[in-house]
Amino acid sequence: MLEETRRWWAFHLNNYNSSLTLPGQLSQFKDLPVIGGKDCEAVTRTPKHDETFKIGSGIIVKALHTPCHTQDSICWFMEDGAEKVVFTGDTLFIGGCGRFFEGTPAEMHTALNKTLAALPNDTKVYPGHEYTKQNVKFLTTVLQTKPVKELQSFAENNEQTQGKFTIGDEKEYNVFMKLDDPTVQKATGKTDAVDVMGALREMKNSM
């Protein structure tokens, strides 16, 4: 996950101080494995989709491959006793999703509505960025439901939203996870799920 963070800076800024690269930072930990997406610099191990491993003695981690924003994108589902969280990087944001830089609407549909939606509803969501305020502005142009208005109120009154909402919450207000909702379909002029996903992303891009 540290490596994916570093890769984000390289991907988006295309310019970083070589003294801050992950290989340099890890040089003093020669036997430390770097777990992440296959295209990330310094990665020594890329788990297969649905593969699990442990952090320490208690935290169980499952790798969920979610190609779209980047083709090597991996979300990390973690369980520690009864607590469940998912780190979603640039795939799922609170009330939104990532741009399709290296993928397609079909891939994002699979990532959100098949892979992540299959997680337990009480799984807390930790995205890679705090974009909720911007996302809510778009949501309200498509839906004016109670869950959307509650998210809007929370975002207006709180600087941080990571870990405050769950997969179950996302299914209630995130239009990218409500592709069969008649109101969402009407807003896009589409009915096929993949077409609705593509139309929503284009609408969001143009805001």
N, C-alpha and C positions, 0 to 999 in steps of 0.2 A: 504494500500500500504506500509505503514511503516512496518507492520507485515510481508508482503511478502519479504521485504528486509532483515529483521532479519532472516527469515526462510532460505533465500538463503545462508547466512553465516553458519548457522547450517548444512544445507544440504551439502554444498561443503567443509567446513572445518572440520565438525564433532567435533569441539572443540572451545568453546568460554567462555569468562569470565562471570560467573553467575551474576556479578554485572551489566552487560550490557544487560541482557535479557529484552524483552519488558514488561513482567508483572511487573518487578521492576520499569521500567521507568514510567509505567502508574498508579502505585499505588496511586499517588497523584491526579489522575483524575478518581475517582471511577465511575463516571457516563458517562464517555466518551466511546461511542461505538467504537469497533475495527472491521472494515469491511474488509473482505478478504476471501481467500479460506478456505474451510471447515476443512482442515487438519492443518491449521496454528495455532500455539500456541497463546493463548490469544484472538483469534477472538470471537466476540460476535454476529456477524451477517454476514451471507453469502448470498448475493443477488442471486436470481434465474437468469438463463440466460435471457438476454434481459430486466431484471428489471432495472428501472431507479430511481435515487434519486438526490437530490440537495445538492450542497455545497454552503452555503450562500444563497443569493437570486437569483444569476444569472447563476451559473455553473450547467449544467445538466450532470449527469454521468450515463452511461449505462454499466452494467456488461456483458461482453462477455465471456462465458465459453469456454476455449480452451484447453481441456485436451490433454496432450501428454508429454511434458517435465516433468511435474508433473500432476497427475490426477485432482488436484484441481486448476489448473492454470486459472486465470481470467485476461483478458485484459480489460482496462478501456477506453471507448470512452467518451470524454468530449466535450461539446459544450458551448461556452460563446459568445452569440450573433452570429456573422458570423464566429468566429474562431472555428476550429475543430481540435482536437488532439486525438491520441490514445497512451496509455502507454501499451507496448506489452511485458514487462518482458522478459522471456526467450523463448517466442514463435516466434516472428518475430524480426530479426535484420536487419539493413540496409544491403541489399544484401545477406541475409542469414536467417537461422532459428536455433532454439535450437535443442539439441540432444533429442532423443526419450527415455529418461531415464525411464519413467513409461508408455509409450504409443507406438503407432504403426504408420507406414506410413499413414494408412488410417485416423487416428486421426489428424495427422499434415496436411494432405491434406484438411480435413474439416476445421481445424482451419485457415489455410492460405487462401485457395482458395474458401471457401464458407462463413465463418464468417467474416474474416477481409477484404477480397476482396469485400464484399458487402458494405463496408463503402464508403462514398463519396470520390472520387479520390483526392480531395484537402485536405484530412485529414493528418496533419503532424504526423510523426511517431517518438515516443520516446521509444527506446528499453531500456532494463535493463542494457546493457553493450555496450561499444564501441569496436566492433569487425570488423569494416568496412574494415580496411586494410587487415586483414586475409581473410575476405570473398571475397574481390575483387581478391585476388590471386587465389581462387578457381573458381570464375566466369569466369576469363579469360581463364581457361582451357576448358570451355564448350562453351562460347559464346565470339565472338569478334565484338559485335555490337556497334554502336555509343553510346547508353545509358550506356553500360558497360564501355566503354572507358572514358566517361564523369565522371562517378562515380569514376573510378580509378584515374583520374586526381584530382578530388576534395579531395579524401582521402589522396592522396600523399601530398597535399598542406594545409590540415587542420587537426588539432588534434581531433576535435569533429565534429560528423556528426548528432547527435541527433537533431531532429526538423528541419533539413535542407532539408529533403526529405519527400515525401508524399506516400500515398497508390498508387496513380496513377503512381508515379515514380517506385515503387517496381514492379509493373506489367510489366514495361518495361525492367528491368535488372535482377531482382531476379529470378534465374532459378527455385527455389522452388515454384514460382508462375507462371511458364511458362511450365507446364507439358505437354501441347499439342503442344509445339514448335517443329517442325521437327528436328532442330539442337540439341535441348536438348534430344530428344528421341534417336537420332542417337548416341549421346555421351554415353547414358546409355544402349543402346541395347534393350530398352523396349518401349512399346507403351501405355499400360494401365497406367492411371494417378497414381494410388497407387503404381504400380511397379516402375514407373519412380521416384516417391518421395523416395521410399526405396533405390533405386540404387544411387540416388544423395547423400543421407545422408551417405551411405557407402563410396562413393567416397570422400566426404568431410572428413569423419572420418579418412581415411587412409592418408591424406595429412600430 
